[in-house]
Each structure stands twice: as C-alpha cells, then as structure tokens.
Amino acid sequence: MKTGIKLIAEERKKQIKKWGTTECHDIDFQEGQLLKAAMFALTEDEQYSQSDWVEFELKVERDHHEIDNLVKTGALIAAEIDRLQSIK
C-alpha cells in the first residue's frame, strides 16, 4: 500500500505531464487559482469555479472515490506550496 504522500507526489507528476504546467507557469497564479482549483476538484462547488479555468474544470476527472479526490486535491495544494516557496 502506498502512503498518502507517495500518492500525492505521483498525482502531481501526472498533473504536470497532463496539463503541461511547470513551476515557472504556476508562479503566474498569484490570486489563489491553484487553491481554488483544489477546492473545486474536491467539492465541485461552483463558488470555486474560475471563468478562465473552464478548460480545467471540464477536464477534472471525478470518480467520486474519496481517496482519489483527496489525492488530486493534495497535488494541487502541493503545487501552491511550491509556487509560494519559489517566490520567497
């Protein structure tokens, strides 16, 4: 059984490959977009919807499995942590 941190790291690598994002790209998200994307991925709550992220929201693969949803959300939060650390 893989640990949560291992699952999140693997998911982050998949997100980078699938969406073509990089740390340099993520630096541009200075208005909480990554956290909002994480909240949307976890809850599908429209209050976290972002008009300029429609493509992302349409591609969010929701399988309604609690662990998978937490892993996807954790990976987006990790991206935000990396972004914040890179601008220090």
PyMOL Python script that loads the backbone (N, CA, C, O; Angstrom):
from pymol import cmd

cmd.read_pdbstr("""\
ATOM      1  N   MET A   1       0.843  -1.187   0.000  1.00  0.00           N
ATOM      2  CA  MET A   1       0.000   0.000   0.000  1.00  0.00           C
ATOM      3  C   MET A   1       0.886   1.248   0.000  1.00  0.00           C
ATOM      4  O   MET A   1       1.823   1.360   0.790  1.00  0.00           O
ATOM      5  N   LYS A   2       0.571   2.181  -0.902  1.00  0.00           N
ATOM      6  CA  LYS A   2       1.328   3.425  -0.989  1.00  0.00           C
ATOM      7  C   LYS A   2       0.845   4.398   0.074  1.00  0.00           C
ATOM      8  O   LYS A   2      -0.329   4.410   0.445  1.00  0.00           O
ATOM      9  N   THR A   3       1.772   5.210   0.554  1.00  0.00           N
ATOM     10  CA  THR A   3       1.416   6.243   1.528  1.00  0.00           C
ATOM     11  C   THR A   3       0.717   7.400   0.818  1.00  0.00           C
ATOM     12  O   THR A   3       0.790   7.537  -0.403  1.00  0.00           O
ATOM     13  N   GLY A   4       0.042   8.224   1.609  1.00  0.00           N
ATOM     14  CA  GLY A   4      -0.633   9.385   1.054  1.00  0.00           C
ATOM     15  C   GLY A   4       0.329  10.316   0.344  1.00  0.00           C
ATOM     16  O   GLY A   4       0.021  10.819  -0.737  1.00  0.00           O
ATOM     17  N   ILE A   5       1.488  10.553   0.936  1.00  0.00           N
ATOM     18  CA  ILE A   5       2.450  11.481   0.333  1.00  0.00           C
ATOM     19  C   ILE A   5       2.961  10.935  -0.995  1.00  0.00           C
ATOM     20  O   ILE A   5       3.194  11.700  -1.931  1.00  0.00           O
ATOM     21  N   LYS A   6       3.134   9.627  -1.084  1.00  0.00           N
ATOM     22  CA  LYS A   6       3.574   8.990  -2.337  1.00  0.00           C
ATOM     23  C   LYS A   6       2.493   9.149  -3.414  1.00  0.00           C
ATOM     24  O   LYS A   6       2.799   9.476  -4.561  1.00  0.00           O
ATOM     25  N   LEU A   7       1.240   8.916  -3.043  1.00  0.00           N
ATOM     26  CA  LEU A   7       0.132   9.072  -3.991  1.00  0.00           C
ATOM     27  C   LEU A   7       0.024  10.509  -4.493  1.00  0.00           C
ATOM     28  O   LEU A   7      -0.195  10.741  -5.682  1.00  0.00           O
ATOM     29  N   ILE A   8       0.179  11.468  -3.587  1.00  0.00           N
ATOM     30  CA  ILE A   8       0.096  12.883  -3.953  1.00  0.00           C
ATOM     31  C   ILE A   8       1.247  13.266  -4.883  1.00  0.00           C
ATOM     32  O   ILE A   8       1.039  13.982  -5.863  1.00  0.00           O
ATOM     33  N   ALA A   9       2.461  12.793  -4.584  1.00  0.00           N
ATOM     34  CA  ALA A   9       3.617  13.092  -5.442  1.00  0.00           C
ATOM     35  C   ALA A   9       3.418  12.513  -6.842  1.00  0.00           C
ATOM     36  O   ALA A   9       3.720  13.176  -7.834  1.00  0.00           O
ATOM     37  N   GLU A  10       2.919  11.299  -6.926  1.00  0.00           N
ATOM     38  CA  GLU A  10       2.658  10.688  -8.230  1.00  0.00           C
ATOM     39  C   GLU A  10       1.579  11.454  -8.994  1.00  0.00           C
ATOM     40  O   GLU A  10       1.693  11.651 -10.204  1.00  0.00           O
ATOM     41  N   GLU A  11       0.542  11.880  -8.291  1.00  0.00           N
ATOM     42  CA  GLU A  11      -0.532  12.642  -8.936  1.00  0.00           C
ATOM     43  C   GLU A  11      -0.007  13.975  -9.445  1.00  0.00           C
ATOM     44  O   GLU A  11      -0.374  14.405 -10.538  1.00  0.00           O
ATOM     45  N   ARG A  12       0.850  14.637  -8.667  1.00  0.00           N
ATOM     46  CA  ARG A  12       1.410  15.923  -9.102  1.00  0.00           C
ATOM     47  C   ARG A  12       2.199  15.735 -10.390  1.00  0.00           C
ATOM     48  O   ARG A  12       2.109  16.558 -11.301  1.00  0.00           O
ATOM     49  N   LYS A  13       2.973  14.656 -10.473  1.00  0.00           N
ATOM     50  CA  LYS A  13       3.724  14.384 -11.697  1.00  0.00           C
ATOM     51  C   LYS A  13       2.778  14.162 -12.869  1.00  0.00           C
ATOM     52  O   LYS A  13       3.053  14.619 -13.979  1.00  0.00           O
ATOM     53  N   LYS A  14       1.665  13.467 -12.638  1.00  0.00           N
ATOM     54  CA  LYS A  14       0.675  13.250 -13.694  1.00  0.00           C
ATOM     55  C   LYS A  14       0.053  14.575 -14.126  1.00  0.00           C
ATOM     56  O   LYS A  14      -0.155  14.804 -15.317  1.00  0.00           O
ATOM     57  N   GLN A  15      -0.247  15.455 -13.155  1.00  0.00           N
ATOM     58  CA  GLN A  15      -0.836  16.751 -13.489  1.00  0.00           C
ATOM     59  C   GLN A  15       0.121  17.576 -14.340  1.00  0.00           C
ATOM     60  O   GLN A  15      -0.293  18.219 -15.305  1.00  0.00           O
ATOM     61  N   ILE A  16       1.393  17.554 -13.981  1.00  0.00           N
ATOM     62  CA  ILE A  16       2.392  18.315 -14.742  1.00  0.00           C
ATOM     63  C   ILE A  16       2.449  17.799 -16.172  1.00  0.00           C
ATOM     64  O   ILE A  16       2.476  18.582 -17.122  1.00  0.00           O
ATOM     65  N   LYS A  17       2.467  16.482 -16.320  1.00  0.00           N
ATOM     66  CA  LYS A  17       2.530  15.895 -17.658  1.00  0.00           C
ATOM     67  C   LYS A  17       1.243  16.161 -18.436  1.00  0.00           C
ATOM     68  O   LYS A  17       1.294  16.544 -19.605  1.00  0.00           O
ATOM     69  N   LYS A  18       0.110  15.965 -17.807  1.00  0.00           N
ATOM     70  CA  LYS A  18      -1.183  16.100 -18.489  1.00  0.00           C
ATOM     71  C   LYS A  18      -1.497  17.544 -18.867  1.00  0.00           C
ATOM     72  O   LYS A  18      -1.938  17.812 -19.984  1.00  0.00           O
ATOM     73  N   TRP A  19      -1.272  18.469 -17.943  1.00  0.00           N
ATOM     74  CA  TRP A  19      -1.647  19.868 -18.175  1.00  0.00           C
ATOM     75  C   TRP A  19      -0.490  20.696 -18.726  1.00  0.00           C
ATOM     76  O   TRP A  19      -0.691  21.834 -19.147  1.00  0.00           O
ATOM     77  N   GLY A  20       0.725  20.132 -18.726  1.00  0.00           N
ATOM     78  CA  GLY A  20       1.874  20.849 -19.255  1.00  0.00           C
ATOM     79  C   GLY A  20       2.320  22.003 -18.379  1.00  0.00           C
ATOM     80  O   GLY A  20       2.941  22.950 -18.860  1.00  0.00           O
ATOM     81  N   THR A  21       2.009  21.927 -17.103  1.00  0.00           N
ATOM     82  CA  THR A  21       2.396  23.011 -16.199  1.00  0.00           C
ATOM     83  C   THR A  21       3.818  22.810 -15.697  1.00  0.00           C
ATOM     84  O   THR A  21       4.350  21.700 -15.700  1.00  0.00           O
ATOM     85  N   THR A  22       4.410  23.902 -15.272  1.00  0.00           N
ATOM     86  CA  THR A  22       5.739  23.883 -14.668  1.00  0.00           C
ATOM     87  C   THR A  22       5.703  24.832 -13.481  1.00  0.00           C
ATOM     88  O   THR A  22       4.750  25.591 -13.310  1.00  0.00           O
ATOM     89  N   GLU A  23       6.740  24.782 -12.671  1.00  0.00           N
ATOM     90  CA  GLU A  23       6.803  25.728 -11.558  1.00  0.00           C
ATOM     91  C   GLU A  23       6.820  27.159 -12.075  1.00  0.00           C
ATOM     92  O   GLU A  23       6.225  28.048 -11.465  1.00  0.00           O
ATOM     93  N   CYS A  24       7.493  27.383 -13.188  1.00  0.00           N
ATOM     94  CA  CYS A  24       7.527  28.730 -13.774  1.00  0.00           C
ATOM     95  C   CYS A  24       6.128  29.165 -14.194  1.00  0.00           C
ATOM     96  O   CYS A  24       5.760  30.327 -14.023  1.00  0.00           O
ATOM     97  N   HIS A  25       5.361  28.251 -14.733  1.00  0.00           N
ATOM     98  CA  HIS A  25       3.981  28.545 -15.137  1.00  0.00           C
ATOM     99  C   HIS A  25       3.118  28.831 -13.911  1.00  0.00           C
ATOM    100  O   HIS A  25       2.324  29.771 -13.917  1.00  0.00           O
ATOM    101  N   ASP A  26       3.270  28.030 -12.866  1.00  0.00           N
ATOM    102  CA  ASP A  26       2.450  28.177 -11.659  1.00  0.00           C
ATOM    103  C   ASP A  26       2.698  29.486 -10.926  1.00  0.00           C
ATOM    104  O   ASP A  26       1.829  29.955 -10.192  1.00  0.00           O
ATOM    105  N   ILE A  27       3.872  30.081 -11.114  1.00  0.00           N
ATOM    106  CA  ILE A  27       4.193  31.351 -10.459  1.00  0.00           C
ATOM    107  C   ILE A  27       3.183  32.434 -10.846  1.00  0.00           C
ATOM    108  O   ILE A  27       2.919  33.350 -10.067  1.00  0.00           O
ATOM    109  N   ASP A  28       2.629  32.324 -12.039  1.00  0.00           N
ATOM    110  CA  ASP A  28       1.671  33.328 -12.524  1.00  0.00           C
ATOM    111  C   ASP A  28       0.344  33.298 -11.767  1.00  0.00           C
ATOM    112  O   ASP A  28      -0.424  34.256 -11.845  1.00  0.00           O
ATOM    113  N   PHE A  29       0.064  32.234 -11.046  1.00  0.00           N
ATOM    114  CA  PHE A  29      -1.215  32.111 -10.341  1.00  0.00           C
ATOM    115  C   PHE A  29      -1.128  32.775  -8.968  1.00  0.00           C
ATOM    116  O   PHE A  29      -0.997  32.103  -7.945  1.00  0.00           O
ATOM    117  N   GLN A  30      -1.202  34.097  -8.964  1.00  0.00           N
ATOM    118  CA  GLN A  30      -0.992  34.870  -7.747  1.00  0.00           C
ATOM    119  C   GLN A  30      -2.285  35.241  -7.031  1.00  0.00           C
ATOM    120  O   GLN A  30      -2.254  35.945  -6.022  1.00  0.00           O
ATOM    121  N   GLU A  31      -3.402  34.781  -7.535  1.00  0.00           N
ATOM    122  CA  GLU A  31      -4.685  35.162  -6.933  1.00  0.00           C
ATOM    123  C   GLU A  31      -5.433  33.959  -6.368  1.00  0.00           C
ATOM    124  O   GLU A  31      -6.664  33.950  -6.326  1.00  0.00           O
ATOM    125  N   GLY A  32      -4.690  32.953  -5.936  1.00  0.00           N
ATOM    126  CA  GLY A  32      -5.310  31.792  -5.305  1.00  0.00           C
ATOM    127  C   GLY A  32      -5.920  30.785  -6.262  1.00  0.00           C
ATOM    128  O   GLY A  32      -6.719  29.943  -5.852  1.00  0.00           O
ATOM    129  N   GLN A  33      -5.549  30.863  -7.545  1.00  0.00           N
ATOM    130  CA  GLN A  33      -6.155  29.967  -8.527  1.00  0.00           C
ATOM    131  C   GLN A  33      -5.889  28.494  -8.227  1.00  0.00           C
ATOM    132  O   GLN A  33      -6.775  27.659  -8.404  1.00  0.00           O
ATOM    133  N   LEU A  34      -4.686  28.170  -7.777  1.00  0.00           N
ATOM    134  CA  LEU A  34      -4.377  26.760  -7.500  1.00  0.00           C
ATOM    135  C   LEU A  34      -5.199  26.244  -6.326  1.00  0.00           C
ATOM    136  O   LEU A  34      -5.687  25.114  -6.350  1.00  0.00           O
ATOM    137  N   LEU A  35      -5.349  27.074  -5.300  1.00  0.00           N
ATOM    138  CA  LEU A  35      -6.172  26.649  -4.164  1.00  0.00           C
ATOM    139  C   LEU A  35      -7.642  26.536  -4.557  1.00  0.00           C
ATOM    140  O   LEU A  35      -8.337  25.617  -4.125  1.00  0.00           O
ATOM    141  N   LYS A  36      -8.111  27.474  -5.378  1.00  0.00           N
ATOM    142  CA  LYS A  36      -9.495  27.388  -5.840  1.00  0.00           C
ATOM    143  C   LYS A  36      -9.690  26.140  -6.698  1.00  0.00           C
ATOM    144  O   LYS A  36     -10.723  25.476  -6.609  1.00  0.00           O
ATOM    145  N   ALA A  37      -8.695  25.821  -7.531  1.00  0.00           N
ATOM    146  CA  ALA A  37      -8.781  24.602  -8.343  1.00  0.00           C
ATOM    147  C   ALA A  37      -8.828  23.371  -7.447  1.00  0.00           C
ATOM    148  O   ALA A  37      -9.564  22.424  -7.722  1.00  0.00           O
ATOM    149  N   ALA A  38      -8.038  23.389  -6.374  1.00  0.00           N
ATOM    150  CA  ALA A  38      -8.050  22.270  -5.426  1.00  0.00           C
ATOM    151  C   ALA A  38      -9.420  22.132  -4.774  1.00  0.00           C
ATOM    152  O   ALA A  38      -9.946  21.027  -4.650  1.00  0.00           O
ATOM    153  N   MET A  39      -9.988  23.248  -4.364  1.00  0.00           N
ATOM    154  CA  MET A  39     -11.302  23.204  -3.731  1.00  0.00           C
ATOM    155  C   MET A  39     -12.373  22.750  -4.722  1.00  0.00           C
ATOM    156  O   MET A  39     -13.288  22.009  -4.363  1.00  0.00           O
ATOM    157  N   PHE A  40     -12.251  23.203  -5.975  1.00  0.00           N
ATOM    158  CA  PHE A  40     -13.214  22.766  -6.978  1.00  0.00           C
ATOM    159  C   PHE A  40     -13.068  21.272  -7.244  1.00  0.00           C
ATOM    160  O   PHE A  40     -14.065  20.559  -7.356  1.00  0.00           O
ATOM    161  N   ALA A  41     -11.828  20.797  -7.345  1.00  0.00           N
ATOM    162  CA  ALA A  41     -11.592  19.372  -7.589  1.00  0.00           C
ATOM    163  C   ALA A  41     -12.147  18.519  -6.454  1.00  0.00           C
ATOM    164  O   ALA A  41     -12.620  17.407  -6.686  1.00  0.00           O
ATOM    165  N   LEU A  42     -12.091  19.031  -5.245  1.00  0.00           N
ATOM    166  CA  LEU A  42     -12.570  18.277  -4.096  1.00  0.00           C
ATOM    167  C   LEU A  42     -14.084  18.329  -3.957  1.00  0.00           C
ATOM    168  O   LEU A  42     -14.719  17.325  -3.635  1.00  0.00           O
ATOM    169  N   THR A  43     -14.665  19.507  -4.201  1.00  0.00           N
ATOM    170  CA  THR A  43     -16.079  19.704  -3.874  1.00  0.00           C
ATOM    171  C   THR A  43     -17.002  19.877  -5.079  1.00  0.00           C
ATOM    172  O   THR A  43     -18.208  19.650  -4.975  1.00  0.00           O
ATOM    173  N   GLU A  44     -16.443  20.279  -6.223  1.00  0.00           N
ATOM    174  CA  GLU A  44     -17.223  20.673  -7.405  1.00  0.00           C
ATOM    175  C   GLU A  44     -18.185  21.818  -7.083  1.00  0.00           C
ATOM    176  O   GLU A  44     -19.197  21.996  -7.760  1.00  0.00           O
ATOM    177  N   ASP A  45     -17.865  22.578  -6.064  1.00  0.00           N
ATOM    178  CA  ASP A  45     -18.684  23.713  -5.641  1.00  0.00           C
ATOM    179  C   ASP A  45     -18.419  24.892  -6.580  1.00  0.00           C
ATOM    180  O   ASP A  45     -17.273  25.302  -6.763  1.00  0.00           O
ATOM    181  N   GLU A  46     -19.465  25.420  -7.158  1.00  0.00           N
ATOM    182  CA  GLU A  46     -19.351  26.497  -8.134  1.00  0.00           C
ATOM    183  C   GLU A  46     -18.728  27.771  -7.571  1.00  0.00           C
ATOM    184  O   GLU A  46     -18.249  28.607  -8.337  1.00  0.00           O
ATOM    185  N   GLN A  47     -18.724  27.936  -6.257  1.00  0.00           N
ATOM    186  CA  GLN A  47     -18.097  29.147  -5.709  1.00  0.00           C
ATOM    187  C   GLN A  47     -16.589  29.156  -5.963  1.00  0.00           C
ATOM    188  O   GLN A  47     -15.954  30.207  -5.875  1.00  0.00           O
ATOM    189  N   TYR A  48     -16.012  27.988  -6.278  1.00  0.00           N
ATOM    190  CA  TYR A  48     -14.583  27.898  -6.574  1.00  0.00           C
ATOM    191  C   TYR A  48     -14.315  27.840  -8.074  1.00  0.00           C
ATOM    192  O   TYR A  48     -13.174  27.664  -8.503  1.00  0.00           O
ATOM    193  N   SER A  49     -15.361  27.988  -8.856  1.00  0.00           N
ATOM    194  CA  SER A  49     -15.222  27.984 -10.307  1.00  0.00           C
ATOM    195  C   SER A  49     -14.498  29.253 -10.741  1.00  0.00           C
ATOM    196  O   SER A  49     -14.674  30.316 -10.146  1.00  0.00           O
ATOM    197  N   GLN A  50     -13.690  29.131 -11.774  1.00  0.00           N
ATOM    198  CA  GLN A  50     -12.925  30.263 -12.275  1.00  0.00           C
ATOM    199  C   GLN A  50     -13.176  30.383 -13.769  1.00  0.00           C
ATOM    200  O   GLN A  50     -12.944  29.434 -14.518  1.00  0.00           O
ATOM    201  N   SER A  51     -13.642  31.529 -14.200  1.00  0.00           N
ATOM    202  CA  SER A  51     -14.028  31.692 -15.601  1.00  0.00           C
ATOM    203  C   SER A  51     -12.880  31.401 -16.559  1.00  0.00           C
ATOM    204  O   SER A  51     -13.110  30.900 -17.659  1.00  0.00           O
ATOM    205  N   ASP A  52     -11.655  31.705 -16.162  1.00  0.00           N
ATOM    206  CA  ASP A  52     -10.519  31.456 -17.049  1.00  0.00           C
ATOM    207  C   ASP A  52      -9.968  30.033 -16.918  1.00  0.00           C
ATOM    208  O   ASP A  52      -8.978  29.692 -17.565  1.00  0.00           O
ATOM    209  N   TRP A  53     -10.597  29.211 -16.094  1.00  0.00           N
ATOM    210  CA  TRP A  53     -10.171  27.818 -15.906  1.00  0.00           C
ATOM    211  C   TRP A  53     -11.238  26.848 -16.403  1.00  0.00           C
ATOM    212  O   TRP A  53     -11.279  25.697 -15.966  1.00  0.00           O
ATOM    213  N   VAL A  54     -12.090  27.297 -17.301  1.00  0.00           N
ATOM    214  CA  VAL A  54     -13.183  26.449 -17.774  1.00  0.00           C
ATOM    215  C   VAL A  54     -12.642  25.136 -18.334  1.00  0.00           C
ATOM    216  O   VAL A  54     -13.188  24.067 -18.063  1.00  0.00           O
ATOM    217  N   GLU A  55     -11.571  25.220 -19.113  1.00  0.00           N
ATOM    218  CA  GLU A  55     -10.997  24.004 -19.700  1.00  0.00           C
ATOM    219  C   GLU A  55     -10.562  23.031 -18.598  1.00  0.00           C
ATOM    220  O   GLU A  55     -10.810  21.829 -18.690  1.00  0.00           O
ATOM    221  N   PHE A  56      -9.917  23.557 -17.564  1.00  0.00           N
ATOM    222  CA  PHE A  56      -9.506  22.700 -16.450  1.00  0.00           C
ATOM    223  C   PHE A  56     -10.721  22.058 -15.788  1.00  0.00           C
ATOM    224  O   PHE A  56     -10.731  20.857 -15.520  1.00  0.00           O
ATOM    225  N   GLU A  57     -11.724  22.855 -15.534  1.00  0.00           N
ATOM    226  CA  GLU A  57     -12.900  22.350 -14.841  1.00  0.00           C
ATOM    227  C   GLU A  57     -13.625  21.297 -15.665  1.00  0.00           C
ATOM    228  O   GLU A  57     -14.175  20.344 -15.113  1.00  0.00           O
ATOM    229  N   LEU A  58     -13.628  21.461 -16.977  1.00  0.00           N
ATOM    230  CA  LEU A  58     -14.270  20.467 -17.821  1.00  0.00           C
ATOM    231  C   LEU A  58     -13.470  19.162 -17.849  1.00  0.00           C
ATOM    232  O   LEU A  58     -14.029  18.088 -18.071  1.00  0.00           O
ATOM    233  N   LYS A  59     -12.148  19.266 -17.621  1.00  0.00           N
ATOM    234  CA  LYS A  59     -11.295  18.088 -17.682  1.00  0.00           C
ATOM    235  C   LYS A  59     -11.100  17.408 -16.330  1.00  0.00           C
ATOM    236  O   LYS A  59     -10.516  16.326 -16.266  1.00  0.00           O
ATOM    237  N   VAL A  60     -11.577  18.021 -15.256  1.00  0.00           N
ATOM    238  CA  VAL A  60     -11.423  17.392 -13.948  1.00  0.00           C
ATOM    239  C   VAL A  60     -12.105  16.030 -13.994  1.00  0.00           C
ATOM    240  O   VAL A  60     -13.308  15.911 -14.224  1.00  0.00           O
ATOM    241  N   GLU A  61     -11.303  15.034 -13.770  1.00  0.00           N
ATOM    242  CA  GLU A  61     -11.833  13.677 -13.829  1.00  0.00           C
ATOM    243  C   GLU A  61     -12.273  13.277 -12.426  1.00  0.00           C
ATOM    244  O   GLU A  61     -11.456  12.937 -11.569  1.00  0.00           O
ATOM    245  N   ARG A  62     -13.538  13.325 -12.224  1.00  0.00           N
ATOM    246  CA  ARG A  62     -14.091  12.995 -10.919  1.00  0.00           C
ATOM    247  C   ARG A  62     -14.557  11.554 -10.931  1.00  0.00           C
ATOM    248  O   ARG A  62     -15.366  11.168 -11.774  1.00  0.00           O
ATOM    249  N   ASP A  63     -14.063  10.770 -10.019  1.00  0.00           N
ATOM    250  CA  ASP A  63     -14.530   9.398  -9.947  1.00  0.00           C
ATOM    251  C   ASP A  63     -15.326   9.155  -8.675  1.00  0.00           C
ATOM    252  O   ASP A  63     -15.774   8.038  -8.413  1.00  0.00           O
ATOM    253  N   HIS A  64     -15.495  10.196  -7.899  1.00  0.00           N
ATOM    254  CA  HIS A  64     -16.281  10.135  -6.671  1.00  0.00           C
ATOM    255  C   HIS A  64     -15.757   9.076  -5.697  1.00  0.00           C
ATOM    256  O   HIS A  64     -16.519   8.482  -4.934  1.00  0.00           O
ATOM    257  N   HIS A  65     -14.466   8.858  -5.742  1.00  0.00           N
ATOM    258  CA  HIS A  65     -13.807   7.985  -4.778  1.00  0.00           C
ATOM    259  C   HIS A  65     -13.037   8.896  -3.831  1.00  0.00           C
ATOM    260  O   HIS A  65     -12.174   9.661  -4.262  1.00  0.00           O
ATOM    261  N   GLU A  66     -13.340   8.815  -2.580  1.00  0.00           N
ATOM    262  CA  GLU A  66     -12.821   9.764  -1.592  1.00  0.00           C
ATOM    263  C   GLU A  66     -11.298   9.877  -1.617  1.00  0.00           C
ATOM    264  O   GLU A  66     -10.765  10.987  -1.598  1.00  0.00           O
ATOM    265  N   ILE A  67     -10.599   8.764  -1.660  1.00  0.00           N
ATOM    266  CA  ILE A  67      -9.131   8.810  -1.632  1.00  0.00           C
ATOM    267  C   ILE A  67      -8.599   9.482  -2.896  1.00  0.00           C
ATOM    268  O   ILE A  67      -7.711  10.330  -2.810  1.00  0.00           O
ATOM    269  N   ASP A  68      -9.122   9.120  -4.064  1.00  0.00           N
ATOM    270  CA  ASP A  68      -8.648   9.731  -5.309  1.00  0.00           C
ATOM    271  C   ASP A  68      -8.891  11.234  -5.317  1.00  0.00           C
ATOM    272  O   ASP A  68      -8.033  11.996  -5.763  1.00  0.00           O
ATOM    273  N   ASN A  69     -10.028  11.661  -4.837  1.00  0.00           N
ATOM    274  CA  ASN A  69     -10.330  13.096  -4.792  1.00  0.00           C
ATOM    275  C   ASN A  69      -9.385  13.824  -3.844  1.00  0.00           C
ATOM    276  O   ASN A  69      -8.942  14.933  -4.140  1.00  0.00           O
ATOM    277  N   LEU A  70      -9.077  13.211  -2.715  1.00  0.00           N
ATOM    278  CA  LEU A  70      -8.129  13.814  -1.766  1.00  0.00           C
ATOM    279  C   LEU A  70      -6.733  13.889  -2.367  1.00  0.00           C
ATOM    280  O   LEU A  70      -6.027  14.878  -2.166  1.00  0.00           O
ATOM    281  N   VAL A  71      -6.328  12.863  -3.096  1.00  0.00           N
ATOM    282  CA  VAL A  71      -5.006  12.851  -3.728  1.00  0.00           C
ATOM    283  C   VAL A  71      -4.905  13.965  -4.764  1.00  0.00           C
ATOM    284  O   VAL A  71      -3.906  14.683  -4.798  1.00  0.00           O
ATOM    285  N   LYS A  72      -5.927  14.121  -5.614  1.00  0.00           N
ATOM    286  CA  LYS A  72      -5.919  15.180  -6.626  1.00  0.00           C
ATOM    287  C   LYS A  72      -5.871  16.560  -5.968  1.00  0.00           C
ATOM    288  O   LYS A  72      -5.141  17.449  -6.407  1.00  0.00           O
ATOM    289  N   THR A  73      -6.648  16.715  -4.930  1.00  0.00           N
ATOM    290  CA  THR A  73      -6.649  17.990  -4.213  1.00  0.00           C
ATOM    291  C   THR A  73      -5.299  18.245  -3.557  1.00  0.00           C
ATOM    292  O   THR A  73      -4.777  19.358  -3.617  1.00  0.00           O
ATOM    293  N   GLY A  74      -4.733  17.222  -2.933  1.00  0.00           N
ATOM    294  CA  GLY A  74      -3.418  17.345  -2.300  1.00  0.00           C
ATOM    295  C   GLY A  74      -2.338  17.747  -3.290  1.00  0.00           C
ATOM    296  O   GLY A  74      -1.453  18.535  -2.958  1.00  0.00           O
ATOM    297  N   ALA A  75      -2.403  17.214  -4.497  1.00  0.00           N
ATOM    298  CA  ALA A  75      -1.412  17.550  -5.517  1.00  0.00           C
ATOM    299  C   ALA A  75      -1.519  19.020  -5.933  1.00  0.00           C
ATOM    300  O   ALA A  75      -0.503  19.681  -6.152  1.00  0.00           O
ATOM    301  N   LEU A  76      -2.737  19.524  -6.039  1.00  0.00           N
ATOM    302  CA  LEU A  76      -2.910  20.941  -6.360  1.00  0.00           C
ATOM    303  C   LEU A  76      -2.437  21.831  -5.212  1.00  0.00           C
ATOM    304  O   LEU A  76      -1.867  22.897  -5.445  1.00  0.00           O
ATOM    305  N   ILE A  77      -2.669  21.403  -3.994  1.00  0.00           N
ATOM    306  CA  ILE A  77      -2.168  22.160  -2.838  1.00  0.00           C
ATOM    307  C   ILE A  77      -0.638  22.136  -2.824  1.00  0.00           C
ATOM    308  O   ILE A  77      -0.003  23.142  -2.508  1.00  0.00           O
ATOM    309  N   ALA A  78      -0.051  20.991  -3.166  1.00  0.00           N
ATOM    310  CA  ALA A  78       1.413  20.907  -3.252  1.00  0.00           C
ATOM    311  C   ALA A  78       1.944  21.890  -4.295  1.00  0.00           C
ATOM    312  O   ALA A  78       2.982  22.518  -4.090  1.00  0.00           O
ATOM    313  N   ALA A  79       1.233  22.019  -5.405  1.00  0.00           N
ATOM    314  CA  ALA A  79       1.637  22.980  -6.436  1.00  0.00           C
ATOM    315  C   ALA A  79       1.618  24.404  -5.885  1.00  0.00           C
ATOM    316  O   ALA A  79       2.507  25.202  -6.182  1.00  0.00           O
ATOM    317  N   GLU A  80       0.615  24.715  -5.091  1.00  0.00           N
ATOM    318  CA  GLU A  80       0.543  26.064  -4.484  1.00  0.00           C
ATOM    319  C   GLU A  80       1.684  26.263  -3.487  1.00  0.00           C
ATOM    320  O   GLU A  80       2.275  27.342  -3.436  1.00  0.00           O
ATOM    321  N   ILE A  81       1.997  25.250  -2.703  1.00  0.00           N
ATOM    322  CA  ILE A  81       3.131  25.348  -1.774  1.00  0.00           C
ATOM    323  C   ILE A  81       4.419  25.595  -2.533  1.00  0.00           C
ATOM    324  O   ILE A  81       5.213  26.454  -2.150  1.00  0.00           O
ATOM    325  N   ASP A  82       4.638  24.838  -3.622  1.00  0.00           N
ATOM    326  CA  ASP A  82       5.832  25.032  -4.446  1.00  0.00           C
ATOM    327  C   ASP A  82       5.869  26.449  -5.017  1.00  0.00           C
ATOM    328  O   ASP A  82       6.926  27.077  -5.059  1.00  0.00           O
ATOM    329  N   ARG A  83       4.721  26.945  -5.452  1.00  0.00           N
ATOM    330  CA  ARG A  83       4.655  28.302  -6.006  1.00  0.00           C
ATOM    331  C   ARG A  83       5.053  29.331  -4.963  1.00  0.00           C
ATOM    332  O   ARG A  83       5.841  30.235  -5.241  1.00  0.00           O
ATOM    333  N   LEU A  84       4.513  29.192  -3.774  1.00  0.00           N
ATOM    334  CA  LEU A  84       4.826  30.144  -2.701  1.00  0.00           C
ATOM    335  C   LEU A  84       6.293  30.084  -2.303  1.00  0.00           C
ATOM    336  O   LEU A  84       6.908  31.118  -2.042  1.00  0.00           O
ATOM    337  N   GLN A  85       6.854  28.890  -2.254  1.00  0.00           N
ATOM    338  CA  GLN A  85       8.265  28.759  -1.906  1.00  0.00           C
ATOM    339  C   GLN A  85       9.176  29.336  -2.985  1.00  0.00           C
ATOM    340  O   GLN A  85      10.256  29.845  -2.686  1.00  0.00           O
ATOM    341  N   SER A  86       8.746  29.257  -4.220  1.00  0.00           N
ATOM    342  CA  SER A  86       9.593  29.745  -5.316  1.00  0.00           C
ATOM    343  C   SER A  86       9.644  31.265  -5.386  1.00  0.00           C
ATOM    344  O   SER A  86      10.550  31.819  -6.009  1.00  0.00           O
ATOM    345  N   ILE A  87       8.697  31.947  -4.765  1.00  0.00           N
ATOM    346  CA  ILE A  87       8.692  33.420  -4.820  1.00  0.00           C
ATOM    347  C   ILE A  87       9.271  34.039  -3.561  1.00  0.00           C
ATOM    348  O   ILE A  87       9.312  35.263  -3.436  1.00  0.00           O
ATOM    349  N   LYS A  88       9.716  33.218  -2.631  1.00  0.00           N
ATOM    350  CA  LYS A  88      10.325  33.762  -1.403  1.00  0.00           C
ATOM    351  C   LYS A  88      11.661  34.397  -1.684  1.00  0.00           C
ATOM    352  O   LYS A  88      12.310  34.903  -0.768  1.00  0.00           O
TER     353      LYS A  88
END
""", "prot")
cmd.dss("prot")
cmd.show_as("cartoon", "prot")
cmd.util.cbc("prot")
cmd.orient("prot")
